[in-house]
Amino acid sequence: MPETTAGTTAGTAVGTAIDPLTAPPSEQDGDLRARLVAAGVELVTREGVHALGLREIARHAGVSHGAPRRHFPTHRELLAAVARQGFGRLTDSLAGADALAVTTGGDARTRIEALARAYLGFAAANPGMFELMFRHDLLEGSGSELRRTTMPLFLTFVGLVAEVHPWCDDPTAATAALWANLHGLAQLRASGSLRLATGSDGLDSLLRTSLDAHLGPSAR
């Protein structure tokens, strides 16, 4: 049998390594993108943002460290794809909370409170993913994609705030201020700072105070 050189068809047939950047897509790697994103989701859920190195994600997905470049030219694009999974889950959580509030006859303020509780609950249950989702220093360059995912969430809040405060000149700014307050509560609890300041991780009283400050006192 004549000898074959690496890179020829015969060489490939007996197991010569294929360059993942130049080889044509194959049936075996058709799910590579999904595997990489799933590996990133599992790592950030289990170990946090610090575990999301490109090599670690590739290793966890069971592929070579160069393989991610088939679908993600940069590390940040892969991290953004992982973050979009988090926003999808947050969307589902908020939609469920809002639907329940509507079903039980909740007005706009009641719906805002339900959404706020769901937001804080998601942050507590998914600390690693929650951190990644808002680390735009890590996701830089993928903002337009993430914006398409996140803006509907924000606009839902804007519409409800405008309903509570129909005289408000800038409901977008009012909503951003409320969101910043909620996000701050989530981060302070995650870092342990809230317990140091108040002696508790409980947010019920703080949430009511925040909503009263931004929306006016509710009838209780």
C-alpha positions in Angstrom: 0.0 0.0 0.0 1.5 3.4 -0.9 2.2 5.8 1.9 -0.2 8.7 2.5 0.7 12.1 3.9 -1.1 14.0 6.6 -4.0 16.1 5.2 -4.9 13.7 2.3 -8.1 11.9 2.1 -6.4 8.6 3.1 -4.7 10.3 6.0 -8.0 11.7 7.3 -9.6 8.3 6.9 -7.1 6.7 9.4 -7.6 9.4 12.0 -5.5 12.4 11.0 -6.7 15.4 13.1 -9.0 17.8 11.4 -8.5 21.6 11.8 -11.8 22.8 13.3 -11.4 26.2 11.6 -11.0 25.0 8.0 -12.8 21.7 7.9 -16.3 21.7 6.4 -19.2 21.2 8.8 -20.0 17.6 9.5 -22.9 15.8 10.9 -20.9 15.0 14.0 -20.3 18.7 14.9 -23.8 19.9 13.9 -24.8 20.4 17.5 -21.4 22.0 18.4 -22.9 25.5 19.0 -25.6 24.1 21.3 -23.1 22.0 23.2 -20.8 25.0 23.8 -23.7 27.2 25.0 -25.0 24.4 27.3 -21.5 23.9 28.7 -21.3 27.6 29.4 -24.7 27.7 31.1 -23.7 24.7 33.3 -20.4 26.3 34.3 -21.8 29.7 35.1 -24.6 28.1 37.1 -22.3 25.8 39.0 -19.2 27.9 39.4 -19.9 31.5 38.4 -18.6 33.9 35.8 -15.0 33.3 36.7 -15.3 29.7 35.3 -16.2 30.9 31.8 -12.8 30.8 30.2 -12.9 29.7 26.6 -10.7 26.7 27.1 -12.8 25.6 30.1 -16.0 25.9 28.2 -14.5 23.9 25.3 -13.1 21.2 27.7 -16.5 21.0 29.5 -18.2 20.5 26.1 -15.7 17.8 25.2 -14.1 19.6 22.2 -10.7 21.1 21.4 -10.0 24.6 22.5 -10.1 25.8 18.9 -13.5 24.3 18.1 -15.6 27.2 19.5 -14.3 29.4 16.7 -16.5 27.6 14.2 -19.5 29.4 15.6 -18.1 32.1 17.9 -15.3 34.1 16.4 -14.7 35.7 19.8 -14.9 34.6 23.4 -17.4 37.5 24.1 -19.8 36.2 21.4 -19.9 32.9 23.1 -20.5 34.5 26.5 -23.3 36.6 25.0 -24.9 33.4 23.7 -24.8 32.0 27.2 -26.2 35.2 28.6 -29.1 35.1 26.2 -30.1 31.8 27.7 -30.3 33.6 31.0 -32.4 36.3 29.6 -34.7 33.7 28.1 -35.2 32.1 31.5 -35.8 35.5 33.1 -38.4 36.4 30.5 -40.2 33.1 31.2 -40.1 33.8 35.0 -41.4 37.4 34.6 -44.1 36.3 32.1 -45.3 33.7 34.6 -45.4 36.2 37.5 -47.2 38.8 35.4 -49.8 36.3 34.0 -50.6 35.2 37.5 -51.0 38.8 38.7 -53.3 39.5 35.7 -55.3 36.4 36.3 -56.0 37.4 39.9 -57.2 40.8 38.9 -54.0 42.7 39.7 -53.8 46.4 38.7 -50.6 47.9 37.2 -48.9 48.5 40.5 -49.7 44.9 41.7 -48.2 43.6 38.4 -45.1 45.7 38.9 -44.7 44.2 42.4 -45.1 40.7 41.0 -42.5 41.4 38.3 -40.1 42.9 40.8 -40.4 39.9 43.1 -39.8 37.5 40.2 -36.8 39.6 39.2 -35.3 39.4 42.7 -36.2 35.7 42.9 -34.4 35.0 39.7 -31.3 36.9 40.8 -31.2 34.9 44.1 -31.7 31.5 42.4 -29.2 32.1 39.6 -26.4 34.3 41.0 -23.8 33.3 38.4 -26.0 33.7 35.4 -27.5 37.0 36.8 -24.0 38.4 37.1 -23.0 37.5 33.6 -26.2 38.9 32.1 -25.3 42.4 33.2 -21.5 42.2 32.7 -21.5 44.2 29.5 -17.7 44.7 29.9 -17.5 40.9 29.2 -20.3 41.0 26.5 -19.1 44.1 24.7 -19.6 43.9 21.0 -22.8 41.8 21.3 -25.0 44.5 22.7 -27.4 44.7 19.7 -28.3 41.0 20.0 -28.8 41.2 23.7 -30.8 44.4 23.3 -33.3 42.6 21.2 -33.7 40.1 24.0 -33.9 42.6 26.9 -35.8 45.5 25.6 -39.2 43.8 25.6 -38.7 43.1 29.3 -37.9 46.8 30.0 -40.7 48.1 27.9 -43.2 46.0 29.8 -42.1 47.8 33.0 -42.3 51.2 31.2 -45.9 50.5 30.2 -46.9 49.6 33.7 -45.1 52.5 35.3 -46.8 54.9 32.8 -50.2 53.3 33.8 -49.5 53.9 37.5 -48.2 57.5 36.8 -50.1 58.7 33.7 -48.8 62.3 34.5 -45.2 61.2 34.4 -43.2 63.2 31.8 -40.6 60.5 31.3 -41.8 57.0 32.2 -38.7 55.5 30.7 -36.4 57.4 33.1 -38.7 56.6 36.0 -38.6 52.9 35.1 -34.8 52.9 34.8 -34.6 54.4 38.2 -36.9 51.7 39.7 -34.9 49.0 37.9 -31.6 50.4 39.2 -33.1 50.2 42.7 -34.2 46.6 42.2 -30.9 45.6 40.7 -29.0 47.2 43.5 -31.0 45.2 46.0 -30.2 42.0 44.2 -26.5 42.8 44.1 -26.3 43.9 47.7 -28.0 40.7 48.8 -25.7 38.6 46.6 -22.6 40.2 48.0 -23.7 39.9 51.6 -23.6 43.7 52.0 -27.4 43.8 52.7 -27.0 41.5 55.7 -24.2 43.6 57.1 -26.3 46.8 56.8 -29.7 45.5 57.9 -29.0 42.3 59.7 -31.1 40.3 57.3 -31.3 39.1 53.7 -35.0 39.6 53.6 -36.2 42.0 50.9 -40.0 42.4 51.6 -39.8 45.6 53.6 -37.1 47.1 51.3 -39.1 46.2 48.2 -42.2 47.8 49.5 -40.2 50.9 50.5 -38.6 51.0 47.0 -41.9 50.7 45.3 -43.5 53.4 47.5 -40.5 55.7 46.7 -40.8 55.3 42.9 -44.6 54.8 42.5 -46.1 56.5 45.5 -47.6 54.8 48.6 -50.0 51.9 47.8 -53.3 51.3 49.4 -52.7 48.5 51.9 
